[in-house]
Each structure stands twice: as structure tokens, then as C-alpha cells.
Amino acid sequence: MMRNGAIYVWLGTLLCAVLVNLSWGMWGLTPAMQHAIFVEVRLPRVLEALFAGIGLTVAGQMFQTILNNPLADSYTLGLASGATFGSGLAVVLGAGFIMLPLFSILFSLITLLLVIVITTMMSKGYPMKSLILSGIMIGALFNALLYMMILFNQDKMNNIVNYMFGGFSAAEYREVIYIAIILICCIVVLYSMMPKIKLLRLGDLHAQGLGLNAQQLTYGVLLLASIMTAIIIAFVGIIGFIGMVIPQLIRRYYFKYTLSKQLTLNMLIGGTTMLIADGVGGIILQTYQIPASIIIAIIGIPVLFYLMITQPKTLN
């Protein structure tokens, strides 16, 4: 029970964050107005923020675990830029609601494929460290293409620019349903893969000696993490740092926990952090409506800097 203490604490914190976000500012309103705000605005917003925080943080943990690099993230691997370009292209082409996440996932997977191919060509092998450099280059390319697309589509520029600053002010139930379905499926598969992922952490040679196809497992986990990232970006936009910082904090301060429990903590803390960010920027400060991505960046950059300057010489 004591070993699970952190999980129970963060579960309680998450529930408190949900209650605050749902009820803040509702006092003094008529019952009909409270019901309308709760059902039409607050509930889909809270659910979307919760699922986005869970998905981005879990994806970040998987990227860092598989690539053995604390800076691995959907943003540093270029996947966020590729998914954003896909969403922007769908907007420009006037694609329907269903096509939006498909474009995002497609270009996220194309980005992942390009990063892997370029890494292999550069290194003549499969060293994980080169993936970050390749991801930054491909991400910069897609950002440049996105900027050109904005220049040539001024009438739709606002719709595209919204993806650069992720937030939940326009959350809808249909978006929540799509995100939830993909997220649940991916996380269930990841939990089932935990024993193999644990073996992979021992090193490729050791894992292969135990009969594990390390490269196939690596690609599979990267694929799941990329899909989770893409579906969230398609509806929410880019939210950086949460998938990079929180897994590092958990890995440092809860290193005695098993990988499965660390995954659970990433879900709880990621969801809580996103709810707090959205609550502060969009619900408590209703006049200004600061996107959650801005709040996350303001908090995440100093924390990331602290992690980098206090990083121990040997990681657990």
C-alpha cells in the first residue's frame, strides 16, 4: 500500500482538479444556466484537457523510454510539426471533420518514417541518439511548409494558426469521443507490452538474447505514441513540454516504481497538470482566455531548465 501512496495522492489531486474546473464560477447562476454551462461548455472542455494531458504525457514517456533520451518528445522528434501540417492541410482543403485526424495521423506517421530513414542513412545503423537531430530537421521543414501554406491561404489563416497554440476553448463532445477511443486503445496495448518494454530497457543485445525483436518492438511503441500525439494535435493543437518534463520528473523521483506504475503516474500527473493549466488560463482567468499551451510553457521551461542543471551523472 505504501508503495502505491503516490498514485493515490495524485488520483486525489486529479479529482480535485476536475471538480474545481467543473464548478468554478458557477455560483450565483440560475440552475438552468448552471446546467447549460456544465453540459455544453465545462464537461467537454475538462474531458478533452484530461485526455490530452494523459495522451501527451504517456507518449512522452514512451519516446523517452524507447529512445533512452530524456529530450525525446513529439516536438523534438518532429511529429508535432508533421501532425500540425497535416491538420492545416486538411483545413485548407476543406476536408470534413472525420478527415482532420486522419490527415494529422498520416503526416505524423510520414514524419516518423522520414526521421527513421534519415537516421539510418546518416548513421548506417540504428543509433537512437541521431533520431532527435533528424526529428528537429524534419520538424523545421514542416514548420516552413506550414508557414508557406499560411501565406498562400490568408482567408483561412486564423484556422491554421490556432493549431500553433493548443487549447480547449472550442472543445466538443465528438472530439472527446475520438480522442478517448484512440487513447484507450493505445494505452491498453502499451500496458500489455510492458514486460517486453522492460526487457528492452536492459539493452538491445540483452533483449535479443532473450528472444525479443528489439527493432520491431521499438517501431511498434513509436507508432502507438505517434498516433496518440497526432489525434490530440488534430483537435487541440500543439502543446509542448508536458510530454518532455513530466516523464523526466517521474523517472527521477519515482524511479523505484515499476514501469507500469510509472505509466499510471504519467497518466495521473499529466492529466492533472493539463487540467490545472487550462483551469488557470481559461476558466479562472475567463477574461483573457490564455491557451493551456502557454501556461504549460511558462511552467515547463523553468522546470526543464532545473532538470537539466541538476541532472545526475548516472540516471536510474
HUKA-V655758 format. One record per residue. RES is the residue in one small letter. D_LAST is the distance of its C-alpha to the last C-alpha in whole Angstrom. Layout:
res:RES d_last:D_LAST
res:RES d_last:D_LAST
//
This chain:
res:m d_last:23
res:m d_last:21
res:r d_last:18
res:n d_last:19
res:g d_last:20
res:a d_last:18
res:i d_last:20
res:y d_last:23
res:v d_last:23
res:w d_last:22
res:l d_last:25
res:g d_last:27
res:t d_last:26
res:l d_last:27
res:l d_last:30
res:c d_last:31
res:a d_last:31
res:v d_last:33
res:l d_last:35
res:v d_last:36
res:n d_last:36
res:l d_last:38
res:s d_last:41
res:w d_last:40
res:g d_last:44
res:m d_last:46
res:w d_last:48
res:g d_last:51
res:l d_last:52
res:t d_last:54
res:p d_last:53
res:a d_last:54
res:m d_last:52
res:q d_last:49
res:h d_last:49
res:a d_last:49
res:i d_last:46
res:f d_last:44
res:v d_last:45
res:e d_last:45
res:v d_last:43
res:r d_last:40
res:l d_last:39
res:p d_last:38
res:r d_last:37
res:v d_last:34
res:l d_last:34
res:e d_last:33
res:a d_last:31
res:l d_last:29
res:f d_last:28
res:a d_last:28
res:g d_last:25
res:i d_last:23
res:g d_last:24
res:l d_last:23
res:t d_last:19
res:v d_last:19
res:a d_last:20
res:g d_last:17
res:q d_last:14
res:m d_last:16
res:f d_last:17
res:q d_last:13
res:t d_last:12
res:i d_last:15
res:l d_last:15
res:n d_last:11
res:n d_last:13
res:p d_last:12
res:l d_last:16
res:a d_last:17
res:d d_last:19
res:s d_last:23
res:y d_last:24
res:t d_last:22
res:l d_last:23
res:g d_last:27
res:l d_last:27
res:a d_last:28
res:s d_last:31
res:g d_last:32
res:a d_last:32
res:t d_last:34
res:f d_last:36
res:g d_last:37
res:s d_last:38
res:g d_last:40
res:l d_last:42
res:a d_last:43
res:v d_last:44
res:v d_last:46
res:l d_last:48
res:g d_last:48
res:a d_last:46
res:g d_last:46
res:f d_last:44
res:i d_last:42
res:m d_last:42
res:l d_last:40
res:p d_last:37
res:l d_last:38
res:f d_last:38
res:s d_last:35
res:i d_last:33
res:l d_last:35
res:f d_last:34
res:s d_last:31
res:l d_last:31
res:i d_last:33
res:t d_last:30
res:l d_last:28
res:l d_last:30
res:l d_last:31
res:v d_last:28
res:i d_last:27
res:v d_last:30
res:i d_last:30
res:t d_last:27
res:t d_last:28
res:m d_last:31
res:m d_last:29
res:s d_last:27
res:k d_last:29
res:g d_last:26
res:y d_last:23
res:p d_last:21
res:m d_last:18
res:k d_last:18
res:s d_last:22
res:l d_last:22
res:i d_last:21
res:l d_last:24
res:s d_last:26
res:g d_last:25
res:i d_last:26
res:m d_last:30
res:i d_last:31
res:g d_last:30
res:a d_last:32
res:l d_last:35
res:f d_last:35
res:n d_last:35
res:a d_last:38
res:l d_last:40
res:l d_last:39
res:y d_last:41
res:m d_last:44
res:m d_last:44
res:i d_last:44
res:l d_last:47
res:f d_last:49
res:n d_last:49
res:q d_last:50
res:d d_last:51
res:k d_last:48
res:m d_last:46
res:n d_last:45
res:n d_last:43
res:i d_last:41
res:v d_last:40
res:n d_last:39
res:y d_last:36
res:m d_last:35
res:f d_last:34
res:g d_last:33
res:g d_last:34
res:f d_last:36
res:s d_last:39
res:a d_last:41
res:a d_last:39
res:e d_last:41
res:y d_last:41
res:r d_last:41
res:e d_last:38
res:v d_last:36
res:i d_last:37
res:y d_last:36
res:i d_last:33
res:a d_last:32
res:i d_last:33
res:i d_last:31
res:l d_last:28
res:i d_last:29
res:c d_last:29
res:c d_last:26
res:i d_last:24
res:v d_last:26
res:v d_last:25
res:l d_last:21
res:y d_last:21
res:s d_last:23
res:m d_last:21
res:m d_last:18
res:p d_last:18
res:k d_last:19
res:i d_last:16
res:k d_last:13
res:l d_last:15
res:l d_last:15
res:r d_last:11
res:l d_last:12
res:g d_last:14
res:d d_last:18
res:l d_last:19
res:h d_last:18
res:a d_last:18
res:q d_last:22
res:g d_last:23
res:l d_last:22
res:g d_last:25
res:l d_last:23
res:n d_last:24
res:a d_last:21
res:q d_last:23
res:q d_last:25
res:l d_last:22
res:t d_last:20
res:y d_last:24
res:g d_last:24
res:v d_last:21
res:l d_last:22
res:l d_last:26
res:l d_last:25
res:a d_last:23
res:s d_last:25
res:i d_last:28
res:m d_last:27
res:t d_last:26
res:a d_last:30
res:i d_last:32
res:i d_last:30
res:i d_last:31
res:a d_last:35
res:f d_last:36
res:v d_last:34
res:g d_last:33
res:i d_last:30
res:i d_last:27
res:g d_last:25
res:f d_last:21
res:i d_last:21
res:g d_last:19
res:m d_last:17
res:v d_last:16
res:i d_last:16
res:p d_last:13
res:q d_last:11
res:l d_last:12
res:i d_last:11
res:r d_last:8
res:r d_last:7
res:y d_last:10
res:y d_last:10
res:f d_last:6
res:k d_last:9
res:y d_last:11
res:t d_last:12
res:l d_last:12
res:s d_last:16
res:k d_last:15
res:q d_last:13
res:l d_last:16
res:t d_last:18
res:l d_last:17
res:n d_last:17
res:m d_last:21
res:l d_last:22
res:i d_last:20
res:g d_last:21
res:g d_last:25
res:t d_last:25
res:t d_last:24
res:m d_last:27
res:l d_last:29
res:i d_last:29
res:a d_last:29
res:d d_last:32
res:g d_last:34
res:v d_last:34
res:g d_last:35
res:g d_last:37
res:i d_last:38
res:i d_last:39
res:l d_last:40
res:q d_last:42
res:t d_last:44
res:y d_last:42
res:q d_last:40
res:i d_last:37
res:p d_last:35
res:a d_last:31
res:s d_last:30
res:i d_last:31
res:i d_last:30
res:i d_last:26
res:a d_last:26
res:i d_last:28
res:i d_last:25
res:g d_last:22
res:i d_last:23
res:p d_last:22
res:v d_last:19
res:l d_last:18
res:f d_last:19
res:y d_last:18
res:l d_last:14
res:m d_last:15
res:i d_last:17
res:t d_last:14
res:q d_last:11
res:p d_last:9
res:k d_last:10
res:t d_last:7
res:l d_last:4
res:n d_last:0
//
